[in-house]
Amino acid sequence: MTVLVVGNGAREHALALALSRDPAVTALHVAPGNPGTEPIATNHPVDQNDGPAVAALATELAADLVVVGPEAPLVAGVADAVRAAGIACFGPGIEAARLEGSKAFAKEIMTAAGVPTAEAVACTDAEQVRRALERFGAPYVVKDDGLAAGKGVIVTDDLQAAIDHAAHCDRVIVEEFLDGPEVSLFAICDGTEVRPLQPAQDFKRAGDDDAGPNTGGMGAYTPLTWAPDDLVPTVLKTVLQPTVDELARRGTPFNGLLYAGLALTRNGVRVVEFNVRFGDPETQPLLTKLDTPLGTLLYAAATGALADQPPLAWKPGAAVGVVLASEGYPEKPITGKQIVGLDQVAVPVIHAGTALDADGRLVSSGGRVLTVVGMADDLTAARDQAYTEIAKIKLDGSFYRTDIARSAADGRVATPSSL
């Protein structure tokens, strides 16, 4: 197969690495890619949000499969443009991508499908926001209705901070706070069939012990040794399959990666949010552990043949991904600083916000710069490996959380007794 991956972040580098390990993938391209994808694929300077341009590139390359990584191209209809060119594409069309493009639409789908989620109110003015906040009480949860690169949500006990966040959005969703640990569960979908991956957990706050502002994610790990044994079948039955069935019923089948952000509450599993693509940073450890050939799997999903595929296979042990972030992230990241030490790192380093300067030096170009992934027999060993290796990387002013997967490794993650 010739495969084209669309995007330029850590998710796309992780996808490219996994695809490069599939013997069926004989040619690999990334558009636009980053310095991390260059050694394993051919990068192409194409606007990832331009559907006709992506379709034209895929046609020129005689691509057998296009994998659209980020949410913005999916919401812009890039997958539709690729399919219209007669090329198999892994990624939902513009209508199904509204699951992430509009939180109000996602709530509508969940209601119609009977999917358990937080009670919520859509608000378009300050008075509606204030009434909704008073109704639900603290902690206050306010979400930008549209795409916000993982940073459109505020969870706070500060009423004024919640009001101020809403004031910067055209439309928001105010909803009840869901207690309990959060879990990410990804599923490969072909419009009908649904294949869940292993659950993972990510860390949204910038600092240790969940201090500081929300970010796009500072690290993740898998598997969740503390999660209930029936978590995946329960979520498949009550969340994933009903959602895919409802979209199919509406004539907008979901073909791609359905990401369910879940809260394991005292009253059972509740959906916090849906995304329509592989999530960053969970993808980095998940695809490091995946043993099933990824290109073959995604092509089967893109062509409606997922039911013919064997069960997913996983490498033994645990994987932990730790994100290295630029100074000032997430508010005002400082970029353009040289990154050194990667040649000393003995585990996968996934590039996110990196670039080459005029002298060919690797420099930071975004808030989240790199993810270092450790994989070992258990979480403790995987953590030790990730932190030993990330310490070898030098980027002036950078930082990373030191507690990724620590509670789980220590057996301190509380699990609700009722699911």
C-alpha positions in Angstrom: 0.0 0.0 0.0 0.9 3.6 -0.5 -0.4 5.6 2.4 -0.7 9.4 2.9 -1.0 10.8 6.5 -2.5 14.3 6.7 -1.2 16.5 9.6 2.0 17.8 11.2 1.9 17.0 14.9 2.8 14.3 17.4 -0.3 12.3 16.5 0.7 12.1 12.8 4.3 11.2 13.7 3.0 8.4 15.9 0.7 7.2 13.1 3.5 7.3 10.6 5.8 5.3 12.9 3.1 2.7 13.4 2.3 2.6 9.7 6.0 2.2 8.9 6.1 -1.0 10.9 3.3 -2.6 8.8 4.9 -4.8 6.0 1.9 -4.0 3.8 2.8 -0.3 3.7 5.4 0.0 0.9 5.4 3.8 0.5 4.6 6.4 3.2 3.9 10.1 2.8 2.9 12.8 5.2 1.4 16.2 4.4 2.8 18.5 5.7 4.7 16.4 8.3 7.5 17.6 10.6 11.2 16.9 11.2 10.3 13.6 13.0 8.4 12.2 10.1 11.1 13.0 7.5 13.3 10.0 8.2 10.5 7.5 7.8 8.3 9.1 5.1 8.3 11.7 2.4 7.0 15.1 3.6 4.8 17.3 1.3 4.2 21.0 1.9 0.4 20.9 1.4 -2.2 22.9 3.4 -3.8 20.1 5.5 -7.1 21.9 5.6 -7.4 22.3 1.8 -9.5 19.3 0.7 -8.9 19.7 -3.1 -5.2 20.1 -2.5 -5.0 17.0 -0.3 -7.1 15.0 -2.8 -4.9 16.2 -5.7 -1.7 15.1 -3.8 -3.2 11.7 -3.0 -4.1 11.2 -6.6 -0.6 12.2 -7.8 0.9 9.8 -5.3 -1.5 7.0 -6.4 -2.3 6.6 -2.7 -4.3 3.5 -1.7 -5.2 5.1 1.7 -5.3 8.5 3.2 -5.3 8.9 7.0 -6.5 12.3 8.2 -5.0 13.0 11.5 -6.2 16.4 13.0 -9.7 17.5 13.7 -9.6 20.8 11.7 -9.2 19.1 8.3 -12.0 16.6 9.2 -14.4 19.3 10.2 -13.4 21.2 7.0 -14.4 18.2 4.9 -11.0 17.0 3.7 -12.1 13.3 4.0 -15.0 14.0 1.7 -12.8 15.5 -0.9 -10.5 12.5 -0.8 -13.3 10.0 -1.1 -14.8 12.1 -4.0 -11.5 11.5 -5.8 -12.0 7.7 -5.5 -9.4 7.1 -2.8 -10.0 5.2 0.5 -9.9 7.5 3.5 -9.7 6.9 7.2 -11.6 9.8 8.8 -15.2 10.9 9.1 -16.9 13.1 6.6 -17.9 16.7 7.4 -21.3 15.8 8.8 -20.1 13.0 11.1 -17.2 15.2 12.2 -19.6 17.5 13.8 -19.4 15.2 16.8 -16.2 17.1 17.6 -16.9 20.3 15.7 -20.0 21.1 17.8 -20.5 20.0 21.3 -24.2 20.8 21.0 -24.5 18.4 18.1 -22.6 15.7 20.1 -25.2 16.2 22.9 -28.0 15.9 20.4 -26.6 12.6 19.1 -26.0 11.2 22.6 -29.6 12.1 23.6 -31.0 10.4 20.5 -28.8 7.3 21.0 -29.4 7.0 24.7 -25.8 7.5 25.6 -25.1 8.5 29.2 -23.5 11.9 29.5 -23.6 15.0 31.7 -26.7 17.2 31.7 -25.9 20.4 29.8 -27.3 23.7 28.5 -26.2 25.5 25.2 -25.8 29.2 25.8 -25.3 32.1 23.4 -25.4 35.1 25.8 -24.2 36.1 29.2 -27.5 35.8 31.0 -28.0 32.3 29.7 -24.6 31.4 30.9 -25.2 32.9 34.4 -28.5 31.0 34.8 -26.9 27.7 33.7 -23.9 28.2 36.1 -26.3 28.9 39.0 -28.3 25.8 38.1 -25.4 23.3 38.1 -23.3 25.0 40.7 -19.5 24.5 41.4 -17.3 23.0 40.1 -18.3 25.0 37.0 -17.8 23.3 33.6 -17.9 25.6 30.5 -17.0 24.4 27.0 -16.5 26.3 23.8 -19.0 24.7 21.4 -16.5 24.7 18.5 -12.9 23.5 18.0 -10.4 24.9 20.4 -7.3 22.6 20.0 -8.0 20.9 23.4 -8.0 24.2 25.3 -11.7 25.3 25.0 -12.8 23.9 28.4 -12.6 25.4 31.9 -13.4 23.5 35.1 -13.3 25.8 38.1 -14.7 26.7 41.4 -14.3 30.4 40.5 -17.6 31.7 39.2 -16.1 34.8 37.6 -13.5 32.7 35.8 -16.2 30.6 34.3 -18.2 33.6 33.2 -15.0 35.2 31.7 -14.2 32.0 29.7 -17.7 32.0 28.3 -17.5 35.6 27.3 -14.6 34.8 24.9 -16.7 32.1 23.0 -19.5 32.6 20.5 -21.5 29.7 21.9 -20.8 27.5 25.0 -22.0 24.4 26.6 -22.5 24.7 30.4 -22.8 21.3 32.0 -22.8 19.5 35.3 -19.5 18.4 36.8 -18.8 14.7 36.5 -16.9 13.1 39.4 -14.5 10.1 39.2 -11.4 9.3 37.2 -11.4 10.1 33.4 -10.6 7.6 30.8 -9.9 7.8 27.0 -11.3 5.0 24.9 -10.6 5.0 21.2 -12.4 2.9 18.6 -11.7 2.1 15.0 -15.0 2.3 13.0 -16.0 1.5 9.5 -19.5 3.0 9.6 -21.1 -0.2 11.1 -18.4 -2.2 12.9 -16.6 -0.8 16.0 -13.3 -2.1 17.3 -12.2 -0.5 20.7 -8.5 -0.1 21.5 -7.1 -0.4 25.0 -8.2 2.3 27.4 -5.7 5.1 28.2 -5.6 8.0 30.6 -4.2 11.4 29.8 -3.2 14.4 31.9 -4.7 17.7 30.9 -3.3 20.2 33.4 0.1 21.8 32.9 1.6 21.0 36.3 2.1 18.1 38.7 -0.9 17.0 40.8 -3.2 18.6 38.2 -2.2 22.2 39.0 -2.2 25.0 36.5 -4.3 25.6 33.3 -5.7 23.1 30.9 -3.5 22.1 28.0 -3.8 19.9 25.0 -2.3 17.1 27.2 1.0 16.6 29.1 1.2 12.8 29.0 -0.7 9.6 28.9 -0.3 5.9 29.7 -1.9 2.5 28.9 -3.1 0.0 30.0 -5.3 1.0 33.0 -4.6 -1.7 35.5 -7.1 -0.2 37.9 -10.0 0.0 35.5 -13.0 -2.5 35.9 -12.6 -5.6 33.8 -15.9 -5.0 32.0 -15.1 -1.3 31.1 -14.5 -1.8 27.4 -17.5 -4.1 26.7 -19.7 -1.8 28.8 -18.6 1.3 26.8 -18.9 -0.5 23.5 -22.5 -1.5 24.3 -23.7 1.8 25.9 -21.6 4.5 24.2 -19.6 3.6 21.0 -22.0 1.3 19.1 -25.1 3.3 19.8 -23.4 6.5 18.6 -22.2 4.8 15.4 -25.6 3.3 14.9 -27.3 6.7 15.3 -25.0 8.4 12.8 -25.6 5.6 10.3 -29.4 5.9 10.8 -29.1 9.6 9.9 -27.3 8.8 6.7 -23.9 10.1 7.9 -21.9 6.9 8.7 -18.9 7.3 11.0 -15.8 6.0 9.3 -12.6 6.7 11.3 -11.5 7.0 14.9 -14.2 7.7 17.5 -12.6 9.0 20.7 -14.8 8.8 23.8 -13.6 10.8 26.8 -15.3 9.2 29.8 -15.8 9.8 33.5 -16.2 6.8 35.7 -18.7 8.3 38.1 -20.4 6.8 41.2 -23.5 6.4 38.9 -21.7 4.7 36.1 -19.8 5.6 32.9 -20.6 9.1 31.5 -19.3 10.6 28.3 -17.4 13.8 28.9 -16.8 14.5 25.2 -16.4 12.9 21.8 -13.5 13.5 19.4 -13.3 12.2 15.9 -9.6 11.5 15.5 -6.7 9.9 17.4 -6.1 11.9 20.5 -2.8 13.4 21.4 -1.0 12.4 23.7 -2.8 9.1 24.2 -2.0 8.0 20.6 1.7 7.9 21.4 1.7 5.2 24.0 -1.2 3.3 22.4 0.3 2.9 19.0 3.7 2.0 20.6 1.9 -0.9 22.2 -0.3 -1.9 19.3 0.9 -5.1 17.6 -1.8 -5.3 14.9 -0.4 -3.9 11.6 -1.9 -0.4 11.5 -2.1 0.1 7.7 -4.0 -3.1 7.1 -6.4 -2.2 10.0 -7.1 1.3 8.8 -7.5 0.3 5.2 -10.1 -2.3 6.3 -12.0 0.4 8.2 -11.8 2.8 5.3 -13.3 0.2 2.9 -16.0 -1.2 5.2 -14.3 -4.5 5.8 -13.5 -4.2 9.6 -15.6 -7.2 10.4 -13.2 -9.4 8.5 -10.2 -8.4 10.6 -9.0 -10.5 13.5 -9.1 -9.1 17.1 -6.6 -6.4 17.9 -3.3 -7.6 19.2 -1.2 -5.8 21.8 2.4 -6.0 22.9 2.7 -7.1 26.6 3.5 -4.6 29.3 2.8 -0.9 29.7 3.6 2.3 27.8 4.0 5.8 29.3 4.3 9.0 27.2 5.6 12.2 28.7 5.3 15.5 26.9 8.1 18.1 26.8 6.6 21.6 26.6 8.0 25.0 25.7 8.5 27.7 28.4 5.3 29.7 28.8 3.0 26.9 27.5 0.0 27.0 27.3 -0.6 30.7 27.6 2.4 32.2 25.7 4.8 29.5 24.6 8.3 30.7 23.7 9.5 29.0 20.5 12.5 29.0 18.2 15.0 27.5 20.8 17.4 24.8 19.8 16.7 21.2 20.9 19.7 18.9 21.6 20.2 15.5 23.0 17.8 13.4 20.9 20.7 11.3 19.6 21.2 10.1 23.2 17.6 8.9 23.7 17.0 5.2 23.5 13.2 5.1 23.2 10.7 6.6 20.7 10.6 10.4 20.6 7.5 11.7 18.9 7.8 15.2 17.4 5.0 17.7 17.8 6.1 21.4 17.7 9.5 21.1 16.0 11.1 22.6 13.0 14.5 23.1 11.3 15.9 26.6 11.3 17.9 28.3 8.5 21.0 26.5 9.7 19.3 23.1 9.8 19.2 22.9 13.6 16.2 21.3 15.3 14.2 24.0 17.1 10.9 24.3 19.0 8.0 25.6 17.0 5.0 25.0 19.3 3.8 24.7 22.8 4.0 20.9 23.1 7.4 20.0 21.5 8.0 16.3 21.9 6.7 13.2 23.5 9.0 10.5 25.0 7.5 7.1 25.2 8.7 4.4 27.6 7.5 0.8 27.3 8.4 -2.0 29.8 6.9 -4.9 31.7 4.8 -2.7 34.0 3.9 0.9 34.6 6.7 1.6 37.1 9.4 0.4 34.8 7.8 2.2 31.8 7.7 5.5 33.8 11.3 5.1 34.9 12.3 4.6 31.3 10.4 7.6 30.0 11.7 9.9 32.6 15.3 8.7 32.3 15.2 9.3 28.6 13.4 12.7 28.6 16.0 14.0 31.0 18.6 13.6 28.2 16.8 16.2 26.0 17.9 19.8 26.4 15.6 22.7 25.5 16.1 26.0 27.3 13.1 26.9 29.6 11.2 23.7 28.8 9.3 21.7 31.3 7.4 18.4 31.8 5.2 16.9 34.4 6.9 14.4 36.7 3.8 12.5 37.8 2.5 10.9 34.6 1.0 7.5 35.6 2.5 7.8 39.1 -0.8 7.2 41.0 -1.6 4.2 38.8 1.9 2.8 39.2 1.5 3.2 43.0 -2.0 1.7 43.0 -3.6 4.9 44.2 -6.2 5.5 41.5 -9.7 5.3 43.0 -12.3 3.4 41.1 -16.0 4.0 41.7 -17.7 0.9 43.1 -20.7 1.3 40.8 -20.4 1.2 37.0 
